Amino acid sequence: MRTFKEVPITETKPVEKKKRTKSVFREYFELIVETAVFVFFVMTFVVQAFQIPTGSMEPTLLVGDFLLVNKFVYDNGTPPIDRILLPRREIKRKDIIVFKFPNNLSKDYVKRAIGLPGEKIEIRDKQVFVNDQPLDEAYKVHIFNNNENSIRDNFGPVTVPPDQLFAMGDNRDNSEDSRYWGFVPLSYIKGRPWVIYFSYEAEKNAYKKTSLGDRLKKLVQFIPKARWGRMLKIIH
C-alpha cells in the first residue's frame, strides 16, 4: 500500500502594502495651494481691500485708512438660493457704500447713501431734504463758505430713478458726488465698508504720487505715521 507523508503546512502572512507617505514638500505645497484658493475665494466673493485716497468722507473715513469691504451684505438682484444660503439686506439710508464710479467703471468710490429709489431729494442752504423732510446728519461737516448758490449748497429737487441711489460724501464741501455726476445704479454697488484694518497719516492726494521714490516714501512712513487708535475700528 502506498503511503503519503504528511508535510507540515506553514502559514504565509499576507504581504503588507507599504503606505505611500507624502513628502514634506508635497504637504507644504498642497497647504499653500489650498490657502491660496481660500484667500482668492474670500477676496473675490466675501471681502475686498480698499484704501481711502481722498478726504471726501472725512471725518468718518480719513485719507490713509485701509478698509475691508463686506461684499455679501447687500441684495442686488442675487438669485433666490443665494439669499437663502447667505442672507442679505436692502441698502438703507445713511449706509456707507463702495461702488463702481458711473463715469468710469474701472474706479471705485465710497460715499454715503442719501436718497433711495423713488424719493425726492433737495438741498437748501446745505440742508438735505428727503420727500420735503429735513434729514438729520450728525456725521456731515461743512468747512468752506463760498457762493451760497453753489451746487453743493443748493440742489434739486430731483427724484431718484428706480434701481438707483443718490450718494453724497460726509465732507460736503469737498466731495464730488451725485450732486455733480448723477445717480448710482444699484447694480454698481460692490459692498459696505466693514472695518479699518490699518491706517496711517497719508499726505493729501498721495494716491496721485506713483513714482518709485514716492512709493518708497509711503512704505517708510507706514509705521512711524500709523494711527494705531483707528486699527480694527468698525465703520458706521
Buried (B, 14 or more C-beta within 10 A) or exposed (E): EEEEEEEEEEEEEEEEEEEEEEEEEEEEEEEEEEEEEEEEEEEEEBBBEBBBBBBBBBEBBBBBBBBBBBBBBBBBEEEEEEEEEEEEEEBEBBBBBBBBBBEEEEEBBBBBBBBBBEBBBBBEEBEBBBEEEEBEBEBBBEEEEEEEEBEBBBBBEBBBEEEBBBBBBBBBBBBBBBBEBBBBBBEBBBBBBBBBBBBBEBBEEBBEEEEEEEEEEBEEBEEEBBBEEBEEBEBE
